[in-house]
Amino acid sequence: MQTLNINGVLITRDPFISYRFPEGWTEQDQEDFRKKYQILILYFQTRRSLMTVNIGLNVGSKEPSDQLEKTLKALPFLYHELHEGEFEGIKERTVVGIIDGNIDIKLLTEACKTLNQVCIAVKVATVGFMIHHPDTDESYSFEEKYFINL
């Protein structure tokens, strides 16, 4: 049995898809959820792996005006949301996105370079890791407490 948790909704595949919605959700809430996350649910149904990425939008301590647009073009997101994250004690807008888990890791490394990011936090199922900019000596460890899940 495999499970996927999206915003408190537990989705199980064993072998068919079933949902466990939070208490108090109406039929309309459930339908809205299914529509909003339909591509993620489809991937889960077809046994494709999904990867969650966290990409801060700051370069240094400031967010360039075109950074969000560049970030959304850099990776083939199936779904994304903006959240407030933190890097080295500095609050920053963060793209929390879902991408195909079979993506070539080189694409994430290239995104670090293109976006001028020191690293990108990545999580596949319960395993988290960092993709680092190839031209820097800086290295960070994945820390679950800072990772933003959908």
Summary of the structure (lengths in Angstrom):
residues: 150
radius of gyration: 16.3
end to end distance: 20.7
largest distance: 51.4
contacts: 397
relative contact order: 0.16
helix: 27%
strand: 37%
